[in-house]
């Protein structure tokens, strides 16, 4: 009897202790701004974009954007299994690229997506499929199946979208619609990345690292490998946590948050170390033509380059019977375009973000150029204010990327504007 009482007492005590730990953990999570773990989980599982602030260009030599391309600057190395299949857009170096469609089919509409990492992520989260699902009643799409082709890749900026379109068409790819989602990379990366490295602003982002001398590459690659390992470990732990029954426990959640924060700190420390490594010598191969204009003088040139490239994409599409539609992507550093809660600000805003000034100074010029394109009859839409009334968290990081909800809203707005046609 005494043992039974002790067992009951011990059990009740254990339950009370666990309950206290759960309540205490919930309180700690709330005070630390971690009550909603969805954004942290999304960031931990998200494929690295290659454009996050403080991410040195050397980190992009290997991995998602690591293979030099003779026409496009760089592409992603396809998985070994993909290289043995019939030709696909994935084999050409574009993740989630889709099949290589050669012939027009009245039962199929082939939609091509072009842009940088925001467009790449949009494709990865089935954004184009969401667009098509909302347009199936459009007469042009009646009884037609959508095939999505993606040439979007992290870091791409004009004229890479134009060159990618030309390259794919020259190989015989058939397209019915072309959607370009861009603008951020064009006005930000040349100033923040290329200019700091003394590189021609219209060269691909972090070009010196892609052609870095081998004597530097040995040191760089070892650090990149460690960063890749820690990223994979972070994602593995996040995936294991969310698939475990313990994910409903606030105590287990707190343990995961502590681990995840430590993982982020260790990755940032490695990035800082990587930033101290520089190619030991640069010649024309790494820098391209000299560029002497300052930032304020360079911005109009960058915007003009984006505008010309967009005009050429539209002309190329018209010549091939393709509908072209461009979208200027939103960004959180444009003041007044998104109500920000304290929780979202912790995710999306960095006061020392080097990209912010380029957005603030470059986007007004970019939007003016977009308006000129619309006046010229080109379908070019401004998405910068689509979150004006959205109080939910939509940004996934302090750069430019959206979470699942943000991409869902983005798809809905894009579908509505595609339905409406050109806006004058």
C-alpha positions as CSV (number, residue, x, y, z in Angstrom):
1,X,0.0,0.0,0.0
2,X,2.8,2.4,0.9
3,X,4.6,1.7,-2.4
4,X,1.4,2.4,-4.3
5,X,0.9,5.7,-2.5
6,X,4.5,6.6,-3.2
7,X,4.1,5.7,-6.9
8,X,0.9,7.9,-7.1
9,X,2.7,10.7,-5.3
10,X,5.7,10.4,-7.6
11,X,3.5,10.3,-10.6
12,X,1.5,13.4,-9.6
13,X,4.8,15.2,-8.8
14,X,6.2,14.3,-12.2
15,X,3.0,15.5,-13.9
16,X,3.2,18.8,-12.0
17,X,6.9,19.3,-12.8
18,X,6.2,18.6,-16.5
19,X,3.3,21.0,-16.5
20,X,5.4,23.7,-14.8
21,X,8.1,23.2,-17.3
22,X,5.6,23.4,-20.1
23,X,4.1,26.6,-18.8
24,X,7.5,28.1,-18.1
25,X,8.7,27.2,-21.6
26,X,5.6,28.7,-23.1
27,X,6.3,31.9,-21.2
28,X,9.9,32.0,-22.2
29,X,9.0,31.5,-25.9
30,X,6.5,34.3,-25.7
31,X,8.9,36.7,-24.0
32,X,11.6,35.8,-26.5
33,X,9.2,36.5,-29.4
34,X,9.1,32.9,-30.4
35,X,5.4,32.1,-29.7
36,X,4.7,31.5,-33.4
37,X,7.4,29.1,-34.6
38,X,6.2,28.9,-38.2
39,X,8.5,31.6,-39.5
40,X,11.6,30.1,-37.8
41,X,10.7,26.6,-39.1
42,X,10.2,28.0,-42.6
43,X,13.6,29.7,-42.5
44,X,15.3,26.6,-41.2
45,X,13.8,24.4,-43.9
46,X,14.0,26.9,-46.8
47,X,16.5,26.2,-49.6
48,X,19.3,28.8,-49.3
49,X,18.5,31.7,-51.7
50,X,22.0,32.8,-52.4
51,X,21.0,36.5,-51.8
52,X,20.7,36.8,-48.0
53,X,22.4,39.9,-46.5
54,X,25.9,39.3,-45.2
55,X,26.3,36.2,-47.3
56,X,29.7,36.5,-49.0
57,X,29.9,35.8,-52.6
58,X,32.4,33.0,-52.0
59,X,29.6,30.9,-50.5
60,X,27.9,30.9,-53.9
61,X,30.8,29.3,-55.7
62,X,29.6,25.8,-54.7
63,X,26.1,24.5,-54.2
64,X,23.0,25.9,-55.7
65,X,24.6,28.5,-57.9
66,X,28.0,26.9,-58.3
67,X,28.5,26.0,-62.0
68,X,29.9,28.5,-64.5
69,X,27.9,28.7,-67.7
70,X,29.3,29.9,-71.1
71,X,26.3,32.2,-71.8
72,X,24.4,32.8,-68.6
73,X,27.2,33.4,-66.1
74,X,26.3,30.5,-63.8
75,X,23.6,27.8,-63.4
76,X,22.9,25.1,-60.8
77,X,24.6,21.7,-61.1
78,X,21.9,19.1,-61.9
79,X,21.6,16.0,-59.7
80,X,23.4,13.0,-61.2
81,X,20.1,11.2,-61.8
82,X,18.7,14.1,-63.8
83,X,21.7,14.0,-66.2
84,X,20.7,10.6,-67.5
85,X,17.1,11.5,-68.4
86,X,15.8,13.0,-71.7
87,X,16.7,16.7,-72.0
88,X,14.8,18.9,-69.4
89,X,15.2,22.4,-68.2
90,X,16.6,21.0,-64.9
91,X,19.5,19.5,-67.0
92,X,20.2,22.9,-68.3
93,X,20.9,24.1,-64.7
94,X,17.6,25.4,-63.4
95,X,16.1,23.8,-60.3
96,X,12.4,22.9,-60.7
97,X,12.9,23.8,-64.3
98,X,10.3,21.4,-65.7
99,X,10.2,19.5,-69.0
100,X,11.7,20.7,-72.2
101,X,8.6,21.2,-74.4
102,X,9.4,21.4,-78.1
103,X,6.0,21.5,-79.8
104,X,2.9,23.6,-79.3
105,X,-0.1,21.6,-78.1
106,X,-3.7,23.0,-78.0
107,X,-4.3,21.0,-74.9
108,X,-1.3,22.5,-73.0
109,X,-0.2,26.0,-72.0
110,X,3.5,26.3,-71.3
111,X,4.3,29.0,-68.8
112,X,7.9,30.1,-68.3
113,X,9.1,31.8,-65.1
114,X,12.1,34.1,-65.0
115,X,13.9,36.0,-62.3
116,X,16.1,35.6,-59.2
117,X,15.6,33.8,-55.9
118,X,12.2,35.2,-55.1
119,X,11.0,33.8,-58.5
120,X,12.8,30.6,-57.8
121,X,11.2,30.2,-54.4
122,X,7.8,31.1,-55.9
123,X,8.2,28.2,-58.3
124,X,9.3,25.9,-55.5
125,X,6.2,26.7,-53.5
126,X,3.8,26.0,-56.4
127,X,3.1,29.7,-57.1
128,X,2.6,29.3,-60.8
129,X,0.2,26.4,-60.2
130,X,-1.8,28.6,-57.8
131,X,-1.9,31.3,-60.5
132,X,-3.2,28.8,-63.1
133,X,-5.8,27.4,-60.7
134,X,-7.3,30.9,-60.4
135,X,-7.4,31.4,-64.2
136,X,-8.9,28.2,-65.4
137,X,-12.1,29.9,-66.4
138,X,-10.3,32.2,-68.8
139,X,-11.4,31.3,-72.3
140,X,-7.8,31.0,-73.5
141,X,-7.1,28.4,-70.9
142,X,-10.3,26.3,-71.1
143,X,-9.6,22.6,-71.2
144,X,-5.8,23.2,-71.2
145,X,-3.3,21.7,-68.9
146,X,-0.5,24.0,-67.5
147,X,3.2,23.0,-67.8
148,X,5.5,25.2,-65.7
149,X,9.0,25.8,-67.0
150,X,11.4,27.8,-64.7
151,X,14.6,29.6,-65.6
152,X,14.6,31.5,-62.3
153,X,17.8,31.2,-60.2
154,X,19.1,32.9,-57.1
155,X,21.1,36.0,-57.8
156,X,20.0,36.4,-61.4
157,X,19.5,40.0,-62.7
158,X,19.0,41.5,-66.0
159,X,20.3,40.8,-68.6
160,X,20.5,37.2,-67.3
161,X,16.7,36.7,-67.7
162,X,16.9,38.0,-71.2
163,X,19.8,35.8,-72.0
164,X,18.2,32.8,-70.5
165,X,15.0,33.3,-72.6
166,X,17.1,33.7,-75.7
167,X,19.1,30.6,-74.9
168,X,16.1,28.4,-74.2
169,X,14.3,29.6,-77.3
170,X,17.4,29.0,-79.4
171,X,17.5,25.4,-78.2
172,X,13.9,24.9,-79.4
173,X,11.9,25.4,-76.2
174,X,8.2,26.2,-76.8
175,X,6.6,28.8,-74.5
176,X,3.1,30.3,-74.5
177,X,3.5,32.7,-71.6
178,X,6.6,34.3,-70.1
179,X,6.4,35.7,-66.6
180,X,9.3,37.7,-65.2
181,X,9.4,38.5,-61.5
182,X,12.3,40.8,-60.8
183,X,13.6,44.3,-59.9
184,X,15.2,43.9,-56.6
185,X,18.4,42.3,-57.8
186,X,18.8,44.8,-60.6
187,X,19.0,47.8,-58.3
188,X,20.6,46.2,-55.3
189,X,23.2,43.6,-56.1
190,X,25.3,45.7,-58.5
191,X,25.8,48.3,-55.8
192,X,26.1,46.1,-52.8
193,X,28.0,43.2,-54.3
194,X,29.7,44.1,-57.6
195,X,30.7,47.6,-56.7
196,X,32.4,46.6,-53.4
197,X,34.5,44.1,-55.4
198,X,35.4,46.5,-58.2
199,X,33.4,44.5,-60.7
200,X,31.5,45.8,-63.7
201,X,27.9,46.3,-62.4
202,X,26.3,44.3,-65.2
203,X,28.4,41.2,-64.6
204,X,26.8,38.3,-62.7
205,X,26.7,38.8,-58.9
206,X,29.9,37.8,-57.2
207,X,31.7,37.1,-60.4
208,X,35.2,37.3,-59.0
209,X,34.4,34.4,-56.6
210,X,33.1,32.3,-59.5
211,X,36.4,32.7,-61.3
212,X,38.6,32.9,-58.2
213,X,42.2,31.6,-58.5
214,X,42.6,28.1,-57.3
215,X,45.0,29.1,-54.5
216,X,42.2,31.0,-52.8
217,X,39.5,28.4,-53.7
218,X,41.1,25.8,-51.4
219,X,40.6,27.8,-48.3
220,X,37.2,29.1,-49.5
221,X,35.8,25.7,-50.2
222,X,36.7,24.3,-46.8
223,X,34.7,27.0,-45.1
224,X,31.9,26.7,-47.6
225,X,31.7,23.0,-46.8
226,X,31.4,23.6,-43.1
227,X,28.6,26.2,-43.7
228,X,26.8,23.7,-45.9
229,X,27.1,21.0,-43.3
230,X,25.7,23.2,-40.5
231,X,22.8,24.3,-42.8
232,X,21.9,20.7,-43.5
233,X,22.1,19.9,-39.8
234,X,19.9,22.8,-38.9
235,X,17.3,21.7,-41.5
236,X,17.5,18.0,-40.4
237,X,16.9,19.0,-36.8
238,X,14.0,21.3,-37.8
239,X,12.5,18.5,-39.9
240,X,12.9,15.9,-37.1
241,X,11.3,18.3,-34.6
242,X,8.3,19.1,-36.7
243,X,7.7,15.4,-37.6
244,X,8.0,14.4,-34.0
245,X,5.0,14.1,-31.5
246,X,7.2,16.3,-29.2
247,X,6.5,19.3,-31.6
248,X,3.4,20.0,-29.6
249,X,5.5,20.3,-26.4
250,X,6.5,23.8,-25.4
251,X,9.5,22.4,-23.6
252,X,10.7,20.5,-26.7
253,X,10.0,23.6,-28.8
254,X,12.1,25.7,-26.5
255,X,15.0,23.2,-26.8
256,X,14.7,23.3,-30.6
257,X,14.7,27.1,-30.6
258,X,17.8,27.2,-28.5
259,X,19.5,24.8,-30.8
260,X,18.4,26.7,-33.9
261,X,19.6,30.0,-32.6
262,X,23.0,28.4,-31.8
263,X,23.1,27.0,-35.3
264,X,22.4,30.4,-36.8
265,X,25.1,32.0,-34.7
266,X,27.7,29.4,-35.8
267,X,26.7,29.8,-39.5
268,X,27.1,33.6,-39.2
269,X,30.5,33.2,-37.5
270,X,31.6,31.0,-40.5
271,X,30.3,33.6,-42.9
272,X,32.3,36.3,-41.2
273,X,35.4,34.1,-41.5
274,X,34.5,33.6,-45.2
275,X,34.2,37.3,-45.7
276,X,37.8,37.7,-44.7
277,X,38.9,35.5,-47.5
278,X,39.4,37.3,-50.8
279,X,40.7,36.3,-54.2
280,X,44.5,37.1,-54.2
281,X,44.5,38.6,-57.6
282,X,41.9,39.9,-60.0
283,X,42.3,40.8,-63.7
284,X,39.9,41.5,-66.5
285,X,38.4,38.0,-66.1
286,X,37.2,38.8,-62.6
287,X,36.4,42.5,-62.9
288,X,35.3,43.2,-66.5
289,X,35.4,46.7,-67.9
290,X,36.3,49.6,-65.5
291,X,33.4,51.5,-64.0
292,X,34.0,54.9,-62.4
293,X,30.5,56.1,-61.7
294,X,29.4,56.5,-58.0
295,X,26.2,54.9,-56.6
296,X,23.9,57.8,-57.4
297,X,25.2,57.9,-61.0
298,X,25.1,54.1,-61.4
299,X,21.5,53.6,-60.3
300,X,19.9,55.3,-63.4
301,X,22.2,53.1,-65.6
302,X,21.0,50.0,-63.8
303,X,17.3,50.9,-64.1
304,X,17.9,51.7,-67.8
305,X,19.5,48.3,-68.3
306,X,16.5,46.6,-66.6
307,X,14.1,48.6,-68.8
308,X,16.0,47.7,-72.0
309,X,16.2,44.1,-71.1
310,X,12.5,44.0,-70.3
311,X,11.7,45.7,-73.7
312,X,13.9,43.1,-75.4
313,X,12.2,40.2,-73.6
314,X,8.8,41.5,-74.7
315,X,10.0,42.0,-78.3
316,X,11.4,38.5,-78.4
317,X,8.2,37.1,-77.0
318,X,6.0,39.0,-79.5
319,X,8.2,37.7,-82.4
320,X,7.6,34.1,-81.2
321,X,3.8,34.5,-80.4
322,X,4.4,34.4,-76.6
323,X,2.6,36.6,-74.1
324,X,5.1,38.4,-71.9
325,X,4.1,39.7,-68.4
326,X,6.5,41.4,-66.0
327,X,6.2,42.0,-62.3
328,X,8.3,44.3,-60.0
329,X,8.6,42.3,-56.8
330,X,7.8,43.8,-53.4
331,X,10.3,44.5,-50.7
332,X,10.0,45.3,-47.0
333,X,12.4,48.3,-47.0
334,X,10.0,50.4,-49.1
335,X,8.5,52.5,-46.3
336,X,4.7,52.3,-46.1
337,X,4.3,49.2,-48.2
338,X,3.7,46.7,-45.3
339,X,2.4,47.1,-41.7
340,X,5.0,45.4,-39.5
341,X,4.4,43.8,-36.2
342,X,7.4,43.5,-33.8
343,X,7.6,39.8,-34.6
344,X,7.8,40.4,-38.3
345,X,10.3,43.2,-37.9
346,X,12.6,40.8,-36.0
347,X,12.4,38.5,-39.0
348,X,12.4,41.0,-41.9
349,X,14.2,44.2,-40.9
350,X,17.9,44.7,-40.2
351,X,18.9,48.2,-39.4
352,X,22.4,47.5,-40.8
353,X,21.2,45.8,-43.9
354,X,23.3,47.1,-46.8
355,X,20.5,46.3,-49.2
356,X,18.1,48.8,-47.6
357,X,19.6,52.0,-49.0
358,X,19.7,50.6,-52.5
359,X,16.0,49.7,-52.3
360,X,15.0,53.1,-51.0
361,X,17.0,54.9,-53.7
362,X,16.5,52.5,-56.5
363,X,12.9,51.4,-56.4
364,X,11.4,54.8,-57.2
365,X,13.4,55.0,-60.4
366,X,12.5,51.4,-61.1
367,X,8.8,52.0,-60.7
368,X,9.0,55.1,-62.9
369,X,10.6,52.9,-65.6
370,X,7.9,50.3,-65.1
371,X,5.2,53.0,-65.7
372,X,7.0,54.0,-68.9
373,X,6.9,50.3,-70.0
374,X,3.1,50.2,-69.4
375,X,2.7,53.4,-71.4
376,X,4.5,51.6,-74.3
377,X,1.9,48.8,-74.1
378,X,4.0,46.3,-72.2
379,X,2.4,44.2,-69.4
380,X,4.6,45.3,-66.5
381,X,2.9,45.4,-63.1
382,X,4.0,47.0,-59.8
383,X,3.6,44.5,-56.9
384,X,5.3,46.7,-54.3
385,X,2.1,47.6,-52.5
386,X,0.3,44.2,-52.4
387,X,0.9,43.9,-48.7
388,X,-0.4,47.3,-47.7
389,X,-3.4,45.9,-45.9
390,X,-1.8,42.6,-44.7
391,X,-1.0,42.4,-41.0
392,X,0.1,38.7,-41.2
393,X,3.8,37.9,-41.4
394,X,4.7,37.5,-45.1
395,X,8.5,38.0,-45.2
396,X,10.8,35.1,-44.4
397,X,14.1,36.9,-44.0
398,X,15.7,40.4,-43.9
399,X,16.5,40.4,-47.6
400,X,13.5,40.0,-49.8
401,X,12.1,36.5,-49.6
402,X,8.5,35.6,-48.7
403,X,7.1,32.8,-46.5
404,X,4.3,30.5,-47.6
405,X,1.6,33.0,-46.9
406,X,3.4,35.7,-48.7
407,X,3.8,33.6,-51.8
408,X,0.1,32.7,-51.6
409,X,-0.9,36.3,-51.6
410,X,1.6,37.0,-54.4
411,X,0.1,34.3,-56.6
412,X,-3.4,35.7,-56.1
413,X,-2.4,39.3,-57.1
414,X,-0.5,38.0,-60.1
415,X,-3.4,35.9,-61.2
416,X,-5.8,38.9,-61.0
417,X,-3.4,41.1,-63.0
418,X,-2.9,38.4,-65.6
419,X,-6.7,38.1,-65.9
420,X,-7.1,41.9,-66.3
421,X,-4.4,42.1,-69.0
422,X,-2.2,45.2,-69.8
423,X,-2.8,48.2,-67.5
424,X,-2.3,51.6,-69.1
